[in-house]
Amino acid sequence: MSSAQAAHAVLVALLLASCAGDPVEDRPAQTPGHPGASPRPEVEPGTAGTTYRRTVAFVAASRDSSMFVPWEFANRVEPDRILRSTRGWLGRAGEWRLFVEDDWSTETTRSPWRIVPRGSARLIVGMDDALQEIYFQEGVRDLSVRMGEVIAEWGGQRGETYRLLNGTSRLAGVETSGLVLDALTARPNEVDEVTELALLTGGPRFQLLFADSEGSDPYRAWARLDTATYSWPEVEVAWPELYTFERARRDIPVVWTISATDPELTGRLEAVSSHQHTMRGTGARLPALGVYEITGSVTIDSERIEVIGFLRHLQR
C-alpha cells in the first residue's frame, strides 16, 4: 500500500473469525482519524527470517492500586507464511490472568508487521493505520484499551519505535485512566533472543522507559521529568536475583539494577507480581514470556524517585 493510499485507508473492527480467508487487514473502511500514524519498522518488509513484535501495554499504577493490560503480538515471517501469536493479560492488585492466547498462521502480506487478532480480540484502527483501540469481548466479559494523545515518541538504532500515550482501560463498564506504551520492533529470528521492555512511572511528572530490543547489551533508555527529556544510548542492566522457572527450565530475573551516565542514572527494581508463560519450542529449554509488576526507585543526577510500573521479559 502506498503512502497516499495509506493516508485514506482505514481499518475498522479488525476481526478474523477463523484461520481461513484473506486477512481483514487489507480491507479498508472509513472511521475518524487519530493523532499520529501507527509506527512502522524501518526494515525491508516481507523478508523471511524477520520477527515483528508489538507490545501495547496499559499501565495505571500507584502505591494504592494498580492495573495492567498488556497485549503482545508477534509476527514471524517465513518463506510461505506468517506465524502469528497474540497474548493478552490483565493484572490487578497483584493477580494476573492470561485472557487471550492464540497461535495461528496466515499467508504472507505486503505489510507483515501489521497485527491481526481474531476471535474475541478486535482492533479499531484509524487514519494512517493509527491504532485506536484493542477490544476483547467474550460472552458478558469485556475489556478494552483505548489510545489517547501521544505524550512522547522515541526510536532505536534499528528502526524500533516506542510511543507513550495517554489512555483509558474499560473493564466491565468501568473506565480507568493511565498510560499506554506502544512498542514495535523488528529483528532477525535468532535462537537465543532475550528481550526486555519496561515502563516506570513516578506519578505524572516522571516516566522512564528502558528496552533491550537487540537481545544483548547495551540497553537503551528514555525519560521525561517535568519538562525535561533524557536519552541514554547505553544502559547497563543486571539481574542480581534470579528465580528458577521449572516449566521452562530457565532462570528468570526477579530483581533488576540499572545504571548509565550523562546524566547519571541508577535504579533498583524488584518484582511485586508476575505471570510466567511458556511457548512451544524444540530444545531442552522452552521459550518463556513473563509480564511483571515492578517497584523500586530511580535516581537521575541527585534526585531519587520512587517508581512503579510494568516489565515484559522474553527468553527464546
BAZA-106627 format. One record per residue (C-alpha): x, y, z; residue in one letter. Coordinates in nm, 4 decimals. Example, Ala and Ser with C-alpha at 12.3 -4.5 7.8 and 13.67 -1.06 7.14 Angstrom:
<nodes>
+----------+----------+----------+---+
|       xx |       yy |       zz | r |
+----------+----------+----------+---+
|   1.2300 |  -0.4500 |   0.7800 | A |
|   1.3670 |  -0.1060 |   0.7140 | S |
+----------+----------+----------+---+
</nodes>
This chain:
<nodes>
+----------+----------+----------+---+
|       xx |       yy |       zz | r |
+----------+----------+----------+---+
|   0.0000 |   0.0000 |   0.0000 | M |
|   0.1413 |   0.3389 |  -0.0972 | S |
|   0.1682 |   0.6269 |   0.1481 | S |
|  -0.1071 |   0.8118 |  -0.0385 | A |
|  -0.3372 |   0.5132 |  -0.0158 | Q |
|  -0.2500 |   0.4601 |   0.3490 | A |
|  -0.3475 |   0.8185 |   0.4260 | A |
|  -0.7032 |   0.7415 |   0.3177 | H |
|  -0.7295 |   0.3731 |   0.4043 | A |
|  -0.8834 |   0.2863 |   0.7374 | V |
|  -0.9215 |  -0.0411 |   0.9162 | L |
|  -1.2262 |  -0.0793 |   1.1412 | V |
|  -1.3161 |  -0.3550 |   1.3885 | A |
|  -1.0430 |  -0.5832 |   1.2666 | L |
|  -1.1679 |  -0.9312 |   1.3382 | L |
|  -1.0649 |  -1.2686 |   1.1994 | L |
|  -1.3234 |  -1.5295 |   1.2842 | A |
|  -1.1163 |  -1.8211 |   1.1516 | S |
|  -0.7816 |  -1.9116 |   1.0009 | C |
|  -0.9263 |  -1.9305 |   0.6505 | A |
|  -0.9770 |  -1.6468 |   0.4057 | G |
|  -0.7937 |  -1.3276 |   0.3196 | D |
|  -0.6628 |  -1.1129 |   0.6050 | P |
|  -0.9081 |  -0.8453 |   0.7138 | V |
|  -0.6111 |  -0.6062 |   0.7379 | E |
|  -0.6285 |  -0.5471 |   0.3585 | D |
|  -0.9933 |  -0.4397 |   0.3594 | R |
|  -1.0188 |  -0.0641 |   0.4271 | P |
|  -1.3184 |   0.1285 |   0.5603 | A |
|  -1.3561 |   0.4792 |   0.6972 | Q |
|  -1.3521 |   0.5985 |   1.0560 | T |
|  -1.2347 |   0.9154 |   1.2369 | P |
|  -0.8649 |   0.9919 |   1.2408 | G |
|  -0.6145 |   0.9684 |   1.5240 | H |
|  -0.3216 |   1.1914 |   1.6212 | P |
|  -0.0187 |   1.0255 |   1.4666 | G |
|   0.0202 |   0.7337 |   1.2313 | A |
|   0.0836 |   0.3856 |   1.3578 | S |
|   0.4557 |   0.3042 |   1.3866 | P |
|   0.6181 |   0.1113 |   1.1029 | R |
|   0.9548 |  -0.0610 |   1.1142 | P |
|   1.2368 |   0.0838 |   0.9066 | E |
|   1.3289 |  -0.2531 |   0.7591 | V |
|   1.2710 |  -0.4242 |   0.4278 | E |
|   0.9148 |  -0.5631 |   0.4532 | P |
|   0.8226 |  -0.9205 |   0.3799 | G |
|   1.1687 |  -1.0679 |   0.4232 | T |
|   1.1660 |  -1.4216 |   0.5551 | A |
|   1.3588 |  -1.4613 |   0.8789 | G |
|   1.2232 |  -1.1459 |   1.0446 | T |
|   1.0044 |  -1.1305 |   1.3554 | T |
|   0.7910 |  -0.8218 |   1.4145 | Y |
|   0.6934 |  -0.7815 |   1.7777 | R |
|   0.4434 |  -0.5259 |   1.9033 | R |
|   0.3646 |  -0.4637 |   2.2673 | T |
|   0.0713 |  -0.2453 |   2.3692 | V |
|   0.0563 |  -0.2098 |   2.7471 | A |
|  -0.1893 |  -0.0089 |   2.9529 | F |
|  -0.0417 |   0.0973 |   3.2873 | V |
|  -0.2282 |   0.2608 |   3.5751 | A |
|  -0.0057 |   0.2304 |   3.8787 | A |
|   0.0208 |   0.3984 |   4.2174 | S |
|   0.1161 |   0.2936 |   4.5681 | R |
|  -0.2515 |   0.2365 |   4.6487 | D |
|  -0.3711 |   0.0483 |   4.3414 | S |
|  -0.2530 |  -0.0822 |   4.0075 | S |
|  -0.3962 |  -0.2130 |   3.6820 | M |
|  -0.2060 |  -0.3509 |   3.3843 | F |
|  -0.3436 |  -0.4652 |   3.0490 | V |
|  -0.0512 |  -0.5713 |   2.8278 | P |
|  -0.1030 |  -0.7141 |   2.4787 | W |
|   0.1764 |  -0.8963 |   2.2973 | E |
|   0.1680 |  -0.9569 |   1.9208 | F |
|   0.4394 |  -1.1419 |   1.7284 | A |
|   0.4553 |  -1.1988 |   1.3516 | N |
|   0.7288 |  -1.4359 |   1.2396 | R |
|   0.7804 |  -1.4200 |   0.8642 | V |
|   0.8669 |  -1.7445 |   0.6879 | E |
|   0.9075 |  -1.8028 |   0.3129 | P |
|   0.5470 |  -1.9173 |   0.2573 | D |
|   0.3540 |  -1.7914 |   0.5606 | R |
|   0.3434 |  -1.5680 |   0.8662 | I |
|   0.3319 |  -1.7362 |   1.2056 | L |
|   0.1234 |  -1.5128 |   1.4309 | R |
|   0.0699 |  -1.5095 |   1.8049 | S |
|  -0.1427 |  -1.2961 |   2.0331 | T |
|  -0.1342 |  -1.2807 |   2.4127 | R |
|  -0.3350 |  -1.0582 |   2.6443 | G |
|  -0.3115 |  -1.0279 |   3.0243 | W |
|  -0.4980 |  -0.8479 |   3.2975 | L |
|  -0.3099 |  -0.7634 |   3.6161 | G |
|  -0.4839 |  -0.6116 |   3.9191 | R |
|  -0.3872 |  -0.5963 |   4.2859 | A |
|  -0.1042 |  -0.8448 |   4.2398 | G |
|  -0.3136 |  -1.1009 |   4.0499 | E |
|  -0.2577 |  -1.1818 |   3.6810 | W |
|  -0.4737 |  -1.3632 |   3.4282 | R |
|  -0.3906 |  -1.4598 |   3.0707 | L |
|  -0.7239 |  -1.3969 |   2.8986 | F |
|  -0.6118 |  -1.4328 |   2.5346 | V |
|  -0.3702 |  -1.6897 |   2.3937 | E |
|  -0.3745 |  -1.7640 |   2.0222 | D |
|  -0.1271 |  -1.9009 |   1.7683 | D |
|  -0.2049 |  -1.9428 |   1.4008 | W |
|  -0.0667 |  -1.8745 |   1.0530 | S |
|  -0.1704 |  -1.6646 |   0.7527 | T |
|  -0.0471 |  -1.6129 |   0.4018 | E |
|   0.2260 |  -1.3540 |   0.3533 | T |
|   0.1153 |  -0.9925 |   0.3065 | T |
|   0.2644 |  -0.6658 |   0.1844 | R |
|   0.2681 |  -0.5394 |   0.5440 | S |
|   0.3810 |  -0.8298 |   0.7621 | P |
|   0.4260 |  -0.6110 |   1.0697 | W |
|   0.0525 |  -0.5379 |   1.0961 | R |
|  -0.1199 |  -0.7055 |   1.3877 | I |
|  -0.4181 |  -0.9239 |   1.3032 | V |
|  -0.6006 |  -1.0614 |   1.6093 | P |
|  -0.9035 |  -1.2829 |   1.5691 | R |
|  -1.1890 |  -1.4383 |   1.7593 | G |
|  -1.2732 |  -1.2398 |   2.0710 | S |
|  -0.9892 |  -0.9901 |   2.0159 | A |
|  -1.0592 |  -0.6919 |   1.7917 | R |
|  -0.8899 |  -0.3740 |   1.6771 | L |
|  -1.0174 |  -0.0327 |   1.5800 | I |
|  -0.7678 |   0.1437 |   1.3541 | V |
|  -0.7934 |   0.4966 |   1.2133 | G |
|  -0.6225 |   0.7170 |   0.9589 | M |
|  -0.2633 |   0.6286 |   0.8646 | D |
|  -0.3057 |   0.2874 |   1.0298 | D |
|  -0.3214 |   0.4541 |   1.3727 | A |
|  -0.4260 |   0.2015 |   1.6373 | L |
|  -0.7122 |   0.3494 |   1.8383 | Q |
|  -0.8406 |   0.0643 |   2.0493 | E |
|  -0.7866 |  -0.3010 |   2.1354 | I |
|  -1.1084 |  -0.4636 |   2.2450 | Y |
|  -1.1802 |  -0.8060 |   2.3913 | F |
|  -1.5296 |  -0.9439 |   2.4362 | Q |
|  -1.6318 |  -1.2964 |   2.5259 | E |
|  -1.9859 |  -1.3505 |   2.6428 | G |
|  -2.0647 |  -1.0889 |   2.9050 | V |
|  -1.6971 |  -1.0196 |   2.9734 | R |
|  -1.5369 |  -0.7209 |   2.8039 | D |
|  -1.2056 |  -0.5385 |   2.8321 | L |
|  -1.0651 |  -0.2603 |   2.6157 | S |
|  -0.7588 |  -0.0376 |   2.5925 | V |
|  -0.8082 |   0.2918 |   2.4105 | R |
|  -0.5218 |   0.5108 |   2.2946 | M |
|  -0.5270 |   0.8848 |   2.3559 | G |
|  -0.2871 |   1.1643 |   2.2663 | E |
|   0.0814 |   1.0945 |   2.2118 | V |
|   0.2971 |   1.2184 |   2.5014 | I |
|   0.6386 |   1.1172 |   2.3657 | A |
|   0.7910 |   0.9107 |   2.0886 | E |
|   1.1372 |   0.7539 |   2.0908 | W |
|   1.3272 |   0.5447 |   1.8398 | G |
|   1.6085 |   0.2912 |   1.8430 | G |
|   1.9035 |   0.2275 |   1.6172 | Q |
|   1.7322 |  -0.0381 |   1.4042 | R |
|   1.4019 |   0.1309 |   1.3389 | G |
|   1.2232 |   0.0221 |   1.6574 | E |
|   0.9693 |   0.2747 |   1.7816 | T |
|   0.8341 |   0.3397 |   2.1316 | Y |
|   0.5308 |   0.5595 |   2.1853 | R |
|   0.3980 |   0.6819 |   2.5173 | L |
|   0.0345 |   0.7913 |   2.5126 | L |
|  -0.2431 |   0.8869 |   2.7459 | N |
|  -0.5049 |   0.6145 |   2.7511 | G |
|  -0.8001 |   0.4517 |   2.9193 | T |
|  -0.8923 |   0.0958 |   3.0000 | S |
|  -1.2522 |  -0.0163 |   3.0310 | R |
|  -1.3348 |  -0.3301 |   3.2287 | L |
|  -1.6969 |  -0.4376 |   3.2800 | A |
|  -1.8133 |  -0.0836 |   3.2086 | G |
|  -1.5697 |   0.0871 |   3.4469 | V |
|  -1.3073 |   0.3175 |   3.2937 | E |
|  -0.9587 |   0.3733 |   3.4355 | T |
|  -0.7182 |   0.6422 |   3.3126 | S |
|  -0.3479 |   0.5747 |   3.2722 | G |
|  -0.0637 |   0.5472 |   3.0243 | L |
|  -0.0263 |   0.3297 |   2.7156 | V |
|   0.3077 |   0.2092 |   2.5821 | L |
|   0.3039 |   0.1129 |   2.2135 | D |
|   0.6300 |  -0.0534 |   2.1083 | A |
|   0.7238 |  -0.2069 |   1.7730 | L |
|   1.0484 |  -0.3907 |   1.6982 | T |
|   1.1757 |  -0.5910 |   1.4019 | A |
|   1.4747 |  -0.8189 |   1.4214 | R |
|   1.6114 |  -1.1408 |   1.2689 | P |
|   1.4849 |  -1.4699 |   1.4051 | N |
|   1.7575 |  -1.5786 |   1.6466 | E |
|   1.7681 |  -1.8777 |   1.8765 | V |
|   1.8941 |  -1.7027 |   2.1906 | D |
|   1.6703 |  -1.3979 |   2.1818 | E |
|   1.6334 |  -1.2181 |   2.5153 | V |
|   1.4177 |  -0.9084 |   2.5104 | T |
|   1.3113 |  -0.6792 |   2.7929 | E |
|   1.0899 |  -0.3748 |   2.7881 | L |
|   0.9889 |  -0.1706 |   3.0932 | A |
|   0.7803 |   0.1384 |   3.1596 | L |
|   0.8183 |   0.3003 |   3.5024 | L |
|   0.6199 |   0.5910 |   3.6381 | T |
|   0.6798 |   0.8171 |   3.9349 | G |
|   0.3481 |   0.9965 |   3.9135 | G |
|   0.2513 |   1.2414 |   3.6389 | P |
|   0.5882 |   1.4194 |   3.6436 | R |
|   0.8134 |   1.1218 |   3.5646 | F |
|   0.8217 |   0.8290 |   3.3224 | Q |
|   1.1176 |   0.6077 |   3.2316 | L |
|   1.1379 |   0.3515 |   2.9517 | L |
|   1.4238 |   0.1064 |   2.9080 | F |
|   1.4481 |  -0.1636 |   2.6434 | A |
|   1.6770 |  -0.4326 |   2.5100 | D |
|   1.5463 |  -0.4715 |   2.1574 | S |
|   1.8653 |  -0.6312 |   2.0242 | E |
|   1.8674 |  -0.9271 |   2.2605 | G |
|   2.2058 |  -0.8285 |   2.4053 | S |
|   2.3729 |  -0.5372 |   2.5796 | D |
|   2.3588 |  -0.2460 |   2.5753 | P |
|   2.0090 |  -0.1473 |   2.6691 | Y |
|   1.8729 |   0.1973 |   2.5845 | R |
|   1.6598 |   0.4272 |   2.7991 | A |
|   1.4495 |   0.7393 |   2.7683 | W |
|   1.2807 |   0.9528 |   3.0348 | A |
|   1.0563 |   1.2526 |   3.0983 | R |
|   1.0966 |   1.4525 |   3.4191 | L |
|   0.8744 |   1.7588 |   3.4468 | D |
|   0.9549 |   1.9499 |   3.1238 | T |
|   1.2967 |   1.7877 |   3.0646 | A |
|   1.3612 |   1.4835 |   2.8435 | T |
|   1.6562 |   1.2426 |   2.8616 | Y |
|   1.8064 |   0.9725 |   2.6444 | S |
|   2.0737 |   0.7130 |   2.7232 | W |
|   2.2186 |   0.5161 |   2.4284 | P |
|   2.3940 |   0.2691 |   2.6601 | E |
|   2.2432 |   0.1420 |   2.9838 | V |
|   2.3770 |  -0.1437 |   3.1925 | E |
|   2.1054 |  -0.3705 |   3.3272 | V |
|   2.1870 |  -0.6550 |   3.5646 | A |
|   1.9800 |  -0.9324 |   3.7234 | W |
|   2.1234 |  -0.9716 |   4.0754 | P |
|   1.8492 |  -1.2144 |   4.1812 | E |
|   1.7079 |  -1.4974 |   3.9697 | L |
|   1.4257 |  -1.7448 |   4.0101 | Y |
|   1.4180 |  -2.0925 |   3.8557 | T |
|   1.1172 |  -2.1237 |   3.6263 | F |
|   1.0913 |  -2.5010 |   3.6275 | E |
|   0.8359 |  -2.5374 |   3.3498 | R |
|   1.0639 |  -2.3609 |   3.1013 | A |
|   1.3857 |  -2.4917 |   3.2630 | R |
|   1.5233 |  -2.1372 |   3.2758 | R |
|   1.6384 |  -1.8829 |   3.5319 | D |
|   1.4355 |  -1.5635 |   3.5126 | I |
|   1.5022 |  -1.2327 |   3.6888 | P |
|   1.3113 |  -1.1017 |   3.9900 | V |
|   1.5409 |  -0.8039 |   4.0668 | V |
|   1.6935 |  -0.5553 |   3.8226 | W |
|   1.9579 |  -0.2847 |   3.8617 | T |
|   2.0131 |  -0.0150 |   3.6000 | I |
|   2.2964 |   0.2327 |   3.5548 | S |
|   2.4059 |   0.4856 |   3.2928 | A |
|   2.5918 |   0.8151 |   3.2659 | T |
|   2.5442 |   1.1630 |   3.1211 | D |
|   2.3368 |   1.2321 |   3.3189 | P |
|   2.3893 |   0.9737 |   3.5886 | E |
|   2.1078 |   0.7194 |   3.6064 | L |
|   2.0812 |   0.4443 |   3.8675 | T |
|   1.7978 |   0.2301 |   3.9892 | G |
|   1.6939 |  -0.0886 |   4.1626 | R |
|   1.3671 |  -0.2636 |   4.0826 | L |
|   1.2039 |  -0.5797 |   4.2074 | E |
|   0.9075 |  -0.7889 |   4.1036 | A |
|   0.5887 |  -0.7441 |   4.3029 | V |
|   0.3864 |  -0.9903 |   4.0976 | S |
|   0.4135 |  -1.1635 |   3.7603 | S |
|   0.2671 |  -1.4121 |   3.5169 | H |
|   0.5077 |  -1.6550 |   3.3502 | Q |
|   0.4131 |  -1.8287 |   3.0281 | H |
|   0.5879 |  -2.0992 |   2.8271 | T |
|   0.5641 |  -2.1245 |   2.4495 | M |
|   0.6286 |  -2.4101 |   2.2113 | R |
|   0.9935 |  -2.4928 |   2.1460 | G |
|   1.2191 |  -2.7730 |   2.0270 | T |
|   1.5171 |  -2.7504 |   2.2624 | G |
|   1.5742 |  -2.8595 |   2.6200 | A |
|   1.4667 |  -2.5136 |   2.7373 | R |
|   1.1289 |  -2.3734 |   2.6368 | L |
|   1.0729 |  -2.0123 |   2.5325 | P |
|   0.9422 |  -1.8098 |   2.8266 | A |
|   0.7426 |  -1.4879 |   2.8248 | L |
|   0.6783 |  -1.3050 |   3.1509 | G |
|   0.4873 |  -0.9901 |   3.2438 | V |
|   0.5631 |  -0.8194 |   3.5749 | Y |
|   0.4503 |  -0.5503 |   3.8102 | E |
|   0.7708 |  -0.3952 |   3.9421 | I |
|   0.8515 |  -0.1363 |   4.2045 | T |
|   1.1625 |   0.0392 |   4.3299 | G |
|   1.3496 |   0.3667 |   4.2970 | S |
|   1.5373 |   0.5539 |   4.0241 | V |
|   1.7906 |   0.8341 |   4.0692 | T |
|   1.8656 |   1.0880 |   3.7946 | I |
|   2.1613 |   1.3025 |   3.8925 | D |
|   2.0837 |   1.3602 |   4.2611 | S |
|   1.7037 |   1.3267 |   4.2527 | E |
|   1.5633 |   0.9996 |   4.3823 | R |
|   1.2182 |   0.8998 |   4.2562 | I |
|   1.0030 |   0.6150 |   4.3810 | E |
|   0.8605 |   0.4269 |   4.0827 | V |
|   0.6155 |   0.1528 |   3.9954 | I |
|   0.5492 |   0.0033 |   3.6573 | G |
|   0.5342 |  -0.2768 |   3.4017 | F |
|   0.8066 |  -0.5013 |   3.2606 | L |
|   0.7940 |  -0.7587 |   2.9810 | R |
|   1.0684 |  -1.0262 |   2.9762 | H |
|   1.1192 |  -1.2733 |   2.6916 | L |
|   1.3696 |  -1.5567 |   2.6595 | Q |
|   1.3615 |  -1.7689 |   2.3486 | R |
+----------+----------+----------+---+
</nodes>
